[in-house]
């Protein structure tokens, strides 16, 4: 696939890295020569220096015969104009734009072929907000992913000493939850993947990925950890776009405090939010944290744009008694370093955003893509089409589907029903399959399974 990526920042660079590994023809456009040089040295891609929305630059990048344009510059306006130019002058089939400002996102009539021709809108801030919101709702989880509009969820939990299943074989889960159907699809032990079997024993500090219907998730988490009370008190460091959106989404259910350095921004937050308490100051101010009873906080969230500030304030909050700390970290090199120590959950916005972008690049009918375990694995929701003669999955038992190494089918959604994918389950046309691929080099093999032969049409 020939893809033009506009913007060589963190999102554009990460996307280029993912797609270049999968034998796509990638061209990246940016005005920053150093970023382009860095990407060009590391990846087998073309780079073009210039303004992303200029017709001459887009033509130079190959827009005449590009399959897709992904506009992820730091400017919403440049992204929208670039999509307009690509549609009007070059008839680019698929146009994706990152739009950050909510004033644009809340106006659906803006985006159509008759207005601004953007096929897919990506809002990193909203994606990260939704990600954090799910983590708050499920104490003990370190990743929660929705499939089929939330009917099923894939959840990652770190097994703690004292958990009912720790030291037990997986096949014993049914003894503790006889009426709950679930599937453990992967285990990461000391950062190495393990394909789970019935005889596999869960050890302390294992990261266990399981899939189940949404209403069963809490009961399953409780088997892997000591009982945790529901979250009530939330402290947010940083009143930017993500902090504001998160507070707005959760303030009716939780006691929310926001610590924001800017006096002007504090006034704005006070006007926009209803019950959240706004505090002017630094989240690294020890006296302020003590004064605001940080030791009673169930979760401390560091959501500023400064990785170092986020890390330091989180370490301080944890030292002062916050039960759990979550931290936005843009530099992927920091993620594994800090999450292995005091900080409970490191959140990388790029990995969250990339998943949404990849869903539109994958071949076959791929509904959603999610990066797992710091990007080394993927969870995919794909729709099976066709019949036994035109499809490689329809009309076959799960046990007979030729999955690549390290890939597994966790569940299917058939209508409103979530069905855990045991080996004797027969796949039907229009089933939504949820797959976990532990080695991304096999992604193309998974995609081929869901490509219907031409004879079907």
Backbone torsions as a table, in degrees:
resi	resn	phi	psi	omega
1	UNK	NA	135.7	179.2
2	UNK	-94.9	115.7	-171.8
3	UNK	-126.7	132.3	173.6
4	UNK	-104.9	125.4	177.4
5	UNK	-109.0	121.5	178.7
6	UNK	-98.7	113.2	-177.4
7	UNK	112.0	119.5	-178.8
8	UNK	-107.6	25.5	177.1
9	UNK	-74.4	-157.5	-174.6
10	UNK	-64.7	-43.1	-179.8
11	UNK	-70.7	-49.5	-179.3
12	UNK	-62.1	-41.7	179.5
13	UNK	-65.6	-42.9	179.3
14	UNK	-65.6	-40.2	177.9
15	UNK	-63.6	-44.6	178.8
16	UNK	-59.8	-40.3	-179.7
17	UNK	-64.2	-42.7	179.5
18	UNK	-65.6	-44.8	-174.6
19	UNK	-76.3	-32.5	179.6
20	UNK	-64.6	-30.8	179.4
21	UNK	-70.8	-15.2	-175.1
22	UNK	-107.7	25.9	172.1
23	UNK	62.9	35.3	171.9
24	UNK	-92.5	156.8	175.9
25	UNK	-91.0	105.3	-170.6
26	UNK	-112.9	133.5	171.0
27	UNK	-126.1	130.2	-180.0
28	UNK	-113.1	132.7	-179.8
29	UNK	-115.5	134.0	176.6
30	UNK	-162.2	162.1	176.1
31	UNK	-90.7	-10.7	-176.8
32	UNK	-91.8	108.8	-176.1
33	UNK	-65.0	-39.2	-177.0
34	UNK	-64.5	-41.8	177.9
35	UNK	-63.0	-43.8	-179.8
36	UNK	-63.6	-41.0	180.0
37	UNK	-63.0	-41.9	179.8
38	UNK	-61.9	-45.7	179.6
39	UNK	-65.9	-42.2	-179.1
40	UNK	-64.3	-33.0	178.1
41	UNK	-71.4	-31.8	-174.7
42	UNK	-92.9	-28.2	-170.5
43	UNK	-123.3	157.1	176.4
44	UNK	-88.9	75.7	-177.4
45	UNK	-138.7	165.6	170.8
46	UNK	-94.5	149.0	175.1
47	UNK	-129.8	141.9	179.9
48	UNK	-129.0	127.9	175.7
49	UNK	-90.5	127.6	177.6
50	UNK	159.7	173.0	179.1
51	UNK	-74.0	125.5	-170.0
52	UNK	-62.5	-24.6	-176.0
53	UNK	-94.4	-3.7	-178.0
54	UNK	-75.1	130.5	178.6
55	UNK	-55.9	-40.0	-179.1
56	UNK	-63.9	-37.9	179.4
57	UNK	-69.3	-41.6	179.6
58	UNK	-65.5	-37.9	177.0
59	UNK	-65.3	-41.1	178.3
60	UNK	-62.5	-32.5	180.0
61	UNK	-77.4	-9.2	177.7
62	UNK	99.2	27.0	-177.2
63	UNK	-65.2	-20.6	-179.3
64	UNK	-57.9	-34.3	-178.4
65	UNK	-130.7	23.5	178.7
66	UNK	-73.9	144.8	176.0
67	UNK	-83.5	-28.2	-173.4
68	UNK	-153.5	143.8	172.2
69	UNK	-121.3	128.0	179.6
70	UNK	-118.4	108.3	-176.5
71	UNK	-99.1	105.2	-177.2
72	UNK	-128.9	38.3	173.5
73	UNK	-71.5	174.8	-179.6
74	UNK	-79.0	-3.2	-178.3
75	UNK	-110.9	118.6	175.3
76	UNK	-57.0	-41.7	-175.1
77	UNK	-66.9	-41.8	176.6
78	UNK	-62.3	-42.2	179.8
79	UNK	-61.4	-42.5	-178.5
80	UNK	-69.6	-42.8	179.3
81	UNK	-64.4	-39.5	179.0
82	UNK	-60.7	-41.2	177.4
83	UNK	-65.2	-38.6	177.9
84	UNK	-63.1	-45.2	179.6
85	UNK	-63.9	-43.4	-179.4
86	UNK	-63.1	-36.2	179.5
87	UNK	-73.4	-47.1	-173.3
88	UNK	-74.2	-45.0	-173.6
89	UNK	-93.3	-33.5	-171.2
90	UNK	-117.1	-6.8	177.6
91	UNK	54.0	40.8	178.2
92	UNK	-61.9	125.3	-172.7
93	UNK	-60.3	-42.8	-176.2
94	UNK	-126.8	130.1	-177.3
95	UNK	-129.3	121.6	-178.0
96	UNK	-117.8	135.5	-179.1
97	UNK	-133.0	137.3	170.8
98	UNK	-84.2	122.8	178.6
99	UNK	-123.4	120.6	-173.9
100	UNK	-98.5	-36.7	-174.5
101	UNK	-76.1	127.0	-178.6
102	UNK	-65.6	-23.4	179.1
103	UNK	-64.3	-26.5	173.9
104	UNK	-83.8	-42.1	-173.5
105	UNK	-65.3	-27.8	-176.3
106	UNK	-85.0	6.2	-179.5
107	UNK	-119.4	86.2	-176.2
108	UNK	-60.2	-31.7	-176.7
109	UNK	-68.0	-12.2	178.8
110	UNK	-70.0	-29.8	-168.4
111	UNK	-113.1	99.8	175.9
112	UNK	-163.2	169.9	179.7
113	UNK	-64.8	-21.1	179.3
114	UNK	-87.8	-12.2	179.7
115	UNK	-121.0	-108.0	174.9
116	UNK	-99.3	112.7	-169.6
117	UNK	-80.0	75.8	175.4
118	UNK	-110.1	122.9	-179.2
119	UNK	-78.2	-39.5	-175.7
120	UNK	-134.0	127.0	175.5
121	UNK	-99.2	132.0	177.0
122	UNK	-119.2	122.9	176.9
123	UNK	-117.1	97.9	-179.2
124	UNK	-55.7	-40.3	-178.2
125	UNK	-62.5	-41.0	179.9
126	UNK	-70.9	-37.5	177.8
127	UNK	-62.4	-43.7	179.4
128	UNK	-67.3	-40.0	177.9
129	UNK	-59.1	-46.9	179.5
130	UNK	-62.7	-39.1	179.1
131	UNK	-60.8	-47.8	-179.2
132	UNK	-66.7	-40.0	-179.7
133	UNK	-58.4	-42.1	178.8
134	UNK	-66.0	-36.5	178.3
135	UNK	-66.2	-36.0	177.7
136	UNK	-66.9	-37.7	-177.5
137	UNK	-70.1	-23.4	-177.7
138	UNK	-121.9	85.6	177.1
139	UNK	-56.6	132.3	179.9
140	UNK	103.3	-22.4	-179.7
141	UNK	-83.4	145.9	174.6
142	UNK	-110.4	-8.6	170.9
143	UNK	-158.4	135.4	178.7
144	UNK	-134.6	123.6	-176.3
145	UNK	-124.4	130.5	177.7
146	UNK	-88.6	141.8	171.4
147	UNK	-130.1	149.7	179.4
148	UNK	50.6	53.0	177.8
149	UNK	56.2	36.9	173.5
150	UNK	90.6	1.2	179.7
151	UNK	-65.3	-39.8	177.4
152	UNK	-122.3	153.8	179.2
153	UNK	-136.6	140.9	171.7
154	UNK	-102.6	125.4	-173.0
155	UNK	-127.6	137.8	174.0
156	UNK	-108.4	130.9	-178.8
157	UNK	-133.8	137.4	174.9
158	UNK	-88.4	122.3	-177.5
159	UNK	-72.9	127.6	-178.2
160	UNK	-109.5	152.7	174.2
161	UNK	-59.4	131.4	-177.8
162	UNK	102.9	-13.6	176.3
163	UNK	-68.1	143.5	-174.7
164	UNK	-57.2	-38.4	-176.0
165	UNK	-88.4	-10.2	-178.1
166	UNK	-67.8	125.4	-175.2
167	UNK	88.9	1.3	-178.3
168	UNK	-109.4	157.6	174.1
169	UNK	-76.3	148.7	-178.8
170	UNK	-59.8	-32.0	-176.8
171	UNK	-65.6	-10.6	179.1
172	UNK	-86.4	-4.7	-179.5
173	UNK	-55.0	-39.8	-178.4
174	UNK	-60.7	-26.4	178.4
175	UNK	-68.5	-33.0	-177.1
176	UNK	-91.6	-28.2	178.7
177	UNK	-131.1	71.1	-173.0
178	UNK	-63.9	-22.8	-176.8
179	UNK	-104.3	8.1	-177.4
180	UNK	-111.9	126.7	176.6
181	UNK	-100.7	128.3	179.4
182	UNK	-149.0	170.5	177.0
183	UNK	-140.0	122.2	170.5
184	UNK	-81.7	115.5	-172.6
185	UNK	-100.2	-17.9	179.2
186	UNK	-163.9	152.7	172.3
187	UNK	-133.9	132.2	172.8
188	UNK	-109.1	121.7	-178.4
189	UNK	-121.3	116.3	-175.6
190	UNK	51.1	44.0	176.1
191	UNK	69.3	11.3	176.7
192	UNK	-112.7	135.5	-177.1
193	UNK	-75.1	144.0	176.0
194	UNK	-128.7	126.8	172.8
195	UNK	-77.1	120.1	-174.1
196	UNK	-79.0	141.1	172.5
197	UNK	-126.8	172.5	-179.2
198	UNK	-58.3	-32.7	-177.1
199	UNK	-85.9	-5.1	-178.6
200	UNK	-64.5	132.0	-180.0
201	UNK	-99.6	129.8	178.0
202	UNK	-78.1	130.0	-179.8
203	UNK	-110.9	159.7	176.4
204	UNK	-57.5	137.2	178.8
205	UNK	77.0	2.1	171.0
206	UNK	-62.6	140.9	169.3
207	UNK	-95.7	113.1	-173.9
208	UNK	-105.4	122.2	175.8
209	UNK	-101.5	124.0	177.4
210	UNK	-134.8	159.1	179.6
211	UNK	-128.2	140.5	-178.6
212	UNK	-163.2	170.8	172.7
213	UNK	-64.3	148.1	-173.1
214	UNK	-55.1	-39.4	-174.6
215	UNK	-72.3	-8.4	179.3
216	UNK	-100.8	-4.7	-170.3
217	UNK	-61.8	-46.5	-175.5
218	UNK	-61.2	-40.6	-178.5
219	UNK	-64.5	-36.9	-179.1
220	UNK	-71.2	-43.1	178.2
221	UNK	-55.9	-39.4	-176.2
222	UNK	-63.9	-20.4	178.9
223	UNK	-78.5	-18.8	-174.8
224	UNK	-103.1	-8.5	-178.0
225	UNK	-141.1	162.9	170.4
226	UNK	-65.6	153.2	-177.5
227	UNK	-58.0	133.9	178.1
228	UNK	-120.9	136.6	178.1
229	UNK	-72.4	157.7	179.6
230	UNK	-64.6	147.0	177.2
231	UNK	-70.3	140.5	177.5
232	UNK	-131.3	-45.9	-175.0
233	UNK	-103.2	120.6	-177.1
234	UNK	-120.0	128.8	174.3
235	UNK	-114.1	125.2	-178.8
236	UNK	-111.1	123.8	173.9
237	UNK	-97.0	111.7	-178.7
238	UNK	113.0	114.1	-178.6
239	UNK	-103.3	31.8	176.9
240	UNK	-74.0	-159.2	-175.3
241	UNK	-60.8	-45.2	-178.5
242	UNK	-69.3	-44.9	179.0
243	UNK	-59.1	-42.6	179.5
244	UNK	-64.5	-48.4	-178.0
245	UNK	-62.7	-41.2	-179.4
246	UNK	-65.0	-46.2	179.7
247	UNK	-59.7	-42.1	179.8
248	UNK	-62.6	-36.3	-177.2
249	UNK	-75.7	-27.3	-171.4
250	UNK	-117.1	-6.8	-170.5
251	UNK	-66.5	-19.9	177.8
252	UNK	-78.1	-16.4	-176.7
253	UNK	-111.4	-17.9	-175.8
254	UNK	-132.7	160.4	172.9
255	UNK	-86.8	112.1	-171.8
256	UNK	-113.1	132.2	170.2
257	UNK	-122.2	138.1	176.3
258	UNK	-117.6	128.9	174.7
259	UNK	-103.8	117.9	-176.4
260	UNK	-132.2	134.3	-175.6
261	UNK	-75.1	-37.2	-174.5
262	UNK	-79.3	125.3	178.5
263	UNK	-64.4	-41.0	179.6
264	UNK	-62.1	-44.2	-179.9
265	UNK	-66.3	-34.4	177.2
266	UNK	-60.3	-42.2	178.4
267	UNK	-63.0	-42.6	179.8
268	UNK	-62.4	-43.7	179.9
269	UNK	-64.2	-38.4	179.7
270	UNK	-62.2	-34.3	179.4
271	UNK	-77.9	-31.6	-174.9
272	UNK	-85.8	-30.9	-174.9
273	UNK	-101.4	154.3	-174.1
274	UNK	-94.5	-57.8	-172.4
275	UNK	-112.6	-9.4	-179.9
276	UNK	-66.7	142.0	177.3
277	UNK	-93.0	127.5	-177.5
278	UNK	-104.9	125.3	-178.8
279	UNK	-117.7	127.5	177.7
280	UNK	-89.6	123.4	-179.2
281	UNK	160.0	-171.2	-179.6
282	UNK	-103.0	135.4	178.2
283	UNK	-70.5	-10.1	175.9
284	UNK	-97.0	8.8	177.8
285	UNK	-84.7	106.2	-176.2
286	UNK	-58.5	-42.9	-178.7
287	UNK	-63.3	-39.9	179.1
288	UNK	-64.0	-44.1	-179.5
289	UNK	-63.1	-41.9	179.3
290	UNK	-65.5	-43.1	-179.5
291	UNK	-61.3	-33.1	-179.1
292	UNK	-93.0	16.9	173.5
293	UNK	57.3	52.1	-179.3
294	UNK	-61.5	-25.3	179.9
295	UNK	-65.5	-18.7	179.3
296	UNK	-95.8	-1.2	-179.2
297	UNK	-74.1	133.9	175.0
298	UNK	-77.1	-36.7	178.7
299	UNK	-140.8	134.0	170.0
300	UNK	-111.1	125.5	-176.9
301	UNK	-116.9	119.5	176.5
302	UNK	-99.0	108.7	-169.5
303	UNK	-124.4	27.5	177.9
304	UNK	-81.4	178.1	178.7
305	UNK	-88.2	1.9	-175.1
306	UNK	-108.1	107.9	-178.1
307	UNK	-55.8	-47.6	-175.9
308	UNK	-64.1	-42.0	177.8
309	UNK	-63.2	-40.4	178.3
310	UNK	-62.0	-45.5	-177.5
311	UNK	-64.9	-46.1	-176.9
312	UNK	-66.5	-42.8	179.5
313	UNK	-66.5	-34.5	178.6
314	UNK	-68.1	-42.9	178.0
315	UNK	-61.4	-40.8	179.6
316	UNK	-66.1	-45.3	-180.0
317	UNK	-60.9	-40.6	178.7
318	UNK	-65.4	-42.6	179.2
319	UNK	-62.2	-33.1	-178.2
320	UNK	-85.6	0.3	170.8
321	UNK	115.3	1.4	175.8
322	UNK	-58.7	134.1	-174.1
323	UNK	-67.0	-39.7	-179.7
324	UNK	-143.1	141.3	176.4
325	UNK	-124.5	135.8	175.5
326	UNK	-123.0	140.0	-170.3
327	UNK	-137.2	129.6	171.3
328	UNK	-76.4	127.5	179.4
329	UNK	-133.1	115.0	-178.6
330	UNK	-82.7	-28.8	-179.5
331	UNK	-82.4	110.8	-176.3
332	UNK	-61.3	-23.9	-179.8
333	UNK	-66.6	-24.0	-179.1
334	UNK	-81.5	-25.1	-167.1
335	UNK	-58.9	-57.9	-177.8
336	UNK	-66.4	-29.5	-178.8
337	UNK	-65.4	-46.6	-174.1
338	UNK	-87.7	-30.1	-176.9
339	UNK	-71.1	-20.9	179.3
340	UNK	-78.9	-7.5	-175.3
341	UNK	-118.2	-122.6	-170.2
342	UNK	-73.7	-35.0	-175.7
343	UNK	-77.1	130.6	-173.5
344	UNK	-73.9	-47.5	-176.9
345	UNK	-138.0	123.3	173.3
346	UNK	-100.0	129.4	-175.4
347	UNK	-110.4	119.0	179.1
348	UNK	-103.1	105.5	-176.8
349	UNK	-57.9	-32.4	-177.9
350	UNK	-63.8	-43.7	-179.4
351	UNK	-64.7	-36.6	178.7
352	UNK	-66.3	-43.3	-178.9
353	UNK	-69.0	-40.9	-177.3
354	UNK	-58.5	-39.2	179.9
355	UNK	-56.6	-43.6	179.6
356	UNK	-65.2	-37.0	178.6
357	UNK	-69.4	-41.5	-176.3
358	UNK	-64.1	-29.3	-179.9
359	UNK	-59.1	-27.9	-177.6
360	UNK	-93.3	-6.4	179.2
361	UNK	-100.5	-29.1	-176.7
362	UNK	-61.6	145.3	175.8
363	UNK	-83.4	162.6	-173.3
364	UNK	79.8	175.6	-178.8
365	UNK	-88.0	82.8	-178.9
366	UNK	-96.2	121.7	-177.2
367	UNK	-85.1	-44.3	-178.4
368	UNK	-151.3	153.4	178.4
369	UNK	-134.8	137.0	179.9
370	UNK	-135.4	132.1	176.0
371	UNK	-78.6	137.0	-179.0
372	UNK	-122.9	151.6	172.5
373	UNK	48.9	60.3	176.6
374	UNK	60.1	31.0	171.6
375	UNK	90.3	-0.2	-177.2
376	UNK	-82.9	-16.8	-179.3
377	UNK	-131.8	166.3	178.1
378	UNK	-135.5	143.3	168.8
379	UNK	-107.8	132.5	-172.4
380	UNK	-128.3	138.3	169.3
381	UNK	-109.7	119.2	-176.7
382	UNK	-129.3	149.3	-179.7
383	UNK	-103.8	130.9	177.9
384	UNK	-86.2	127.6	178.0
385	UNK	-122.8	163.1	173.3
386	UNK	95.7	-155.8	179.8
387	UNK	-138.8	-170.1	-174.3
388	UNK	-63.9	-24.9	-178.3
389	UNK	-89.8	-25.1	-175.3
390	UNK	-106.7	-11.8	-176.6
391	UNK	-119.5	148.6	177.5
392	UNK	-89.6	-2.4	-179.4
393	UNK	-125.0	-33.7	-177.0
394	UNK	-66.9	134.1	179.5
395	UNK	80.9	9.5	-180.0
396	UNK	-116.0	149.1	172.9
397	UNK	-72.9	151.1	178.4
398	UNK	-54.0	-40.6	-178.0
399	UNK	-64.1	-21.3	-175.1
400	UNK	-101.2	2.0	178.7
401	UNK	-81.3	132.2	-174.3
402	UNK	-81.6	74.7	179.4
403	UNK	-76.9	146.4	176.4
404	UNK	-71.7	167.3	-179.8
405	UNK	-56.8	136.2	176.4
406	UNK	79.8	2.2	178.1
407	UNK	-102.1	145.2	179.6
408	UNK	-146.9	148.5	174.8
409	UNK	-95.2	120.7	-176.7
410	UNK	-89.0	-40.7	-176.7
411	UNK	-162.7	166.2	169.0
412	UNK	-127.6	152.8	172.4
413	UNK	-114.1	120.3	-178.5
414	UNK	-119.1	102.9	-172.8
415	UNK	67.2	-122.3	178.1
416	UNK	-99.1	4.4	-174.7
417	UNK	-98.3	132.6	173.7
418	UNK	-97.7	120.8	-177.6
419	UNK	-120.0	119.1	178.2
420	UNK	-68.8	136.7	-169.8
421	UNK	-85.5	82.0	171.5
422	UNK	-79.8	164.4	-169.6
423	UNK	-61.3	-25.5	-176.4
424	UNK	-96.2	13.4	179.5
425	UNK	-80.0	131.1	179.8
426	UNK	-93.8	127.2	-178.3
427	UNK	-83.2	133.2	178.5
428	UNK	-111.3	158.2	176.8
429	UNK	-60.8	139.3	-179.3
430	UNK	77.9	3.9	170.5
431	UNK	-65.0	142.1	170.9
432	UNK	-94.8	117.3	-180.0
433	UNK	-100.2	135.3	175.6
434	UNK	-106.4	116.2	-176.1
435	UNK	-118.2	148.7	171.3
436	UNK	-115.7	127.6	179.4
437	UNK	-115.3	110.8	-172.0
438	UNK	-82.1	-17.7	176.4
439	UNK	-127.2	113.8	-172.2
440	UNK	-67.0	-11.8	178.1
441	UNK	-69.1	-13.3	179.9
442	UNK	-99.4	9.2	-179.2
443	UNK	-57.4	-44.3	-178.7
444	UNK	-60.9	-36.5	177.9
445	UNK	-64.3	-37.3	177.7
446	UNK	-68.0	-42.5	179.1
447	UNK	-57.7	-41.6	-178.0
448	UNK	-61.2	-29.9	179.1
449	UNK	-62.1	-27.6	-174.1
450	UNK	-106.4	11.0	173.9
451	UNK	-90.5	119.6	-177.5
452	UNK	-81.6	138.0	-179.8
453	UNK	-64.3	151.9	-175.6
454	UNK	-59.2	-29.2	-179.5
455	UNK	-59.8	-24.3	-178.9
456	UNK	-66.3	-30.9	-176.8
457	UNK	-89.2	NA	NA
